[in-house]
Amino acid sequence: MAENLEDYIKNLDEFAKSALVETFNIGASHAATALSQMTGKEVNISVPNLRIMAIKNVPEVVGEDVKVAVYIELGKDFSSHAFFIADYDDALKMFDIMIGNPPGTTKEMDEMVKSSFMEMGNILISAFANALSEFLGITIEQSPPNLAIDFLPAILDFALADIGKYCDYTIILETKITISGVEFEEHFLLFPKPEDMKKILEKLMGGLA
């Protein structure tokens, strides 16, 4: 049963992927509005592409250097581990731009930078979860956000300890963020339980049929 569900997710057709991307772009738009209000800066966020790939190949796409990640566990009608992952230097530059410093001013990830980035990741992941909830009429519970600064395999380890029992694939959303005209290309990762992902996709396809 689990293997069939995993194949279902691995072999999603382009229409299903496009429907997911469109839904996440609604969330991205909401997140951009919330961040604009929070920072007073012009913020645009879009999800140009979605990929489904083996977890072991994720570092090749996201990068193998040190990352800053916000992690939230999703539950109820959609059980998943969700990560917003940025390059270390990009996280520092985002902070500079949001507080009005020239990019490159901040050199270290101090408590203020960590808090700011965690709030940004929390807004982004929550907006994606809320877009799914509202569009599909489901309940998605969210844990408080956690922040990790490490190499990618170490960041993902505790999610893999759970989700590795169900499947070895993840959904990667390429996430383009523009703050005051400065563009960043980061990643949003979902590690959903296969049976919940199948229900989500069936609801999504049913709503679009």
LINLIN-V671293 format. One record per residue. N is the residue number from 0. RES is the residue in one letter. SS is DSSP state (~ for helix, > for strand, _ for the rest). D_CENTER is the distance of its C-alpha to the mean C-alpha in whole Angstrom. Layout:
BEGIN
N:RES:SS:D_CENTER, N:RES:SS:D_CENTER
END
This chain:
BEGIN
0:M:_:27, 1:A:~:24, 2:E:~:25, 3:N:~:25, 4:L:~:22, 5:E:~:20, 6:D:~:22, 7:Y:~:21, 8:I:~:17, 9:K:~:18, 10:N:_:21, 11:L:_:19, 12:D:_:21, 13:E:~:20, 14:F:~:21, 15:A:~:18, 16:K:~:15, 17:S:~:16, 18:A:~:16, 19:L:~:13, 20:V:~:12, 21:E:~:14, 22:T:~:13, 23:F:~:9, 24:N:~:12, 25:I:~:13, 26:G:~:11, 27:A:~:10, 28:S:~:14, 29:H:~:14, 30:A:~:12, 31:A:~:14, 32:T:~:17, 33:A:~:16, 34:L:~:15, 35:S:~:19, 36:Q:~:20, 37:M:~:19, 38:T:~:20, 39:G:_:23, 40:K:_:21, 41:E:_:21, 42:V:>:17, 43:N:>:15, 44:I:>:12, 45:S:>:12, 46:V:>:10, 47:P:>:13, 48:N:>:12, 49:L:>:11, 50:R:>:12, 51:I:>:13, 52:M:>:15, 53:A:>:17, 54:I:~:15, 55:K:~:18, 56:N:~:17, 57:V:~:13, 58:P:~:15, 59:E:~:17, 60:V:~:14, 61:V:~:12, 62:G:_:15, 63:E:_:18, 64:D:_:18, 65:V:>:17, 66:K:>:14, 67:V:>:12, 68:A:>:10, 69:V:>:9, 70:Y:>:9, 71:I:>:9, 72:E:>:11, 73:L:>:12, 74:G:>:15, 75:K:>:18, 76:D:_:18, 77:F:_:15, 78:S:_:14, 79:S:>:11, 80:H:>:9, 81:A:>:6, 82:F:>:5, 83:F:>:4, 84:I:>:7, 85:A:>:10, 86:D:>:14, 87:Y:~:16, 88:D:~:18, 89:D:~:16, 90:A:~:15, 91:L:~:19, 92:K:~:19, 93:M:~:17, 94:F:~:18, 95:D:~:22, 96:I:~:21, 97:M:~:20, 98:I:~:23, 99:G:_:25, 100:N:_:26, 101:P:_:27, 102:P:_:24, 103:G:_:25, 104:T:_:27, 105:T:_:24, 106:K:_:25, 107:E:_:24, 108:M:_:21, 109:D:_:23, 110:E:~:22, 111:M:~:22, 112:V:~:19, 113:K:~:17, 114:S:~:18, 115:S:~:17, 116:F:~:13, 117:M:~:13, 118:E:~:13, 119:M:~:11, 120:G:~:8, 121:N:~:10, 122:I:~:10, 123:L:~:7, 124:I:~:6, 125:S:~:9, 126:A:~:10, 127:F:~:8, 128:A:~:10, 129:N:~:13, 130:A:~:13, 131:L:~:13, 132:S:~:15, 133:E:~:18, 134:F:~:18, 135:L:~:19, 136:G:_:21, 137:I:_:19, 138:T:_:18, 139:I:>:15, 140:E:>:16, 141:Q:>:13, 142:S:_:14, 143:P:_:15, 144:P:_:12, 145:N:>:13, 146:L:>:13, 147:A:>:14, 148:I:>:16, 149:D:>:17, 150:F:>:17, 151:L:~:14, 152:P:~:16, 153:A:~:17, 154:I:~:14, 155:L:~:13, 156:D:~:16, 157:F:~:16, 158:A:~:14, 159:L:~:16, 160:A:~:19, 161:D:~:18, 162:I:~:16, 163:G:_:19, 164:K:_:21, 165:Y:_:20, 166:C:_:18, 167:D:_:18, 168:Y:>:15, 169:T:>:11, 170:I:>:9, 171:I:>:8, 172:L:>:7, 173:E:>:9, 174:T:>:8, 175:K:>:11, 176:I:>:12, 177:T:>:16, 178:I:>:18, 179:S:_:21, 180:G:_:22, 181:V:>:20, 182:E:>:17, 183:F:>:14, 184:E:>:12, 185:E:>:9, 186:H:>:6, 187:F:>:3, 188:L:>:5, 189:L:>:6, 190:F:>:10, 191:P:>:12, 192:K:_:16, 193:P:~:17, 194:E:~:20, 195:D:~:17, 196:M:~:15, 197:K:~:19, 198:K:~:20, 199:I:~:17, 200:L:~:18, 201:E:~:21, 202:K:~:21, 203:L:~:19, 204:M:~:22, 205:G:~:24, 206:G:~:23, 207:L:~:23, 208:A:_:27
END
